[in-house]
């Protein structure tokens, strides 16, 4: 099972909405467990089994389908 931890900004509505969309997408997969933690102002980071994955291109957040696909591609430790 993949363990995904999302650290998100506690005040940014756009990051909150992006997180909600990503969580909804990830929860379709029964082999993914998602945890959301309060991050720093402006933060949106995602870890898969402790491995940090890219969430931005420059100042722009990577779109949900692409980010979800990247998460699914991360190999789970055996």
C-alpha positions, 0 to 999 in steps of 0.5 A: 500500500502506498502512503501519501502525505500531503502538506498544504497551506492552512490559508490558501483556498486555491491550494486547499481546492487543489488538495481536495481534488487530488485526494478525491482522485487518489481515494479511487485507488484502494491501495493508496492511503492519503493523509493531509497535514497542515503545512506552512503558508504557501506550502503544497508538498506531497510525499509518497512513502517518504519520497518527496515528489514534484508538485510545481512547475515554477510557480504553477501547481501541477494539474491533478491528473498528472500529479495523480499519475506521478504518484501512482508511478512511484514504486512501493517498497517491498 
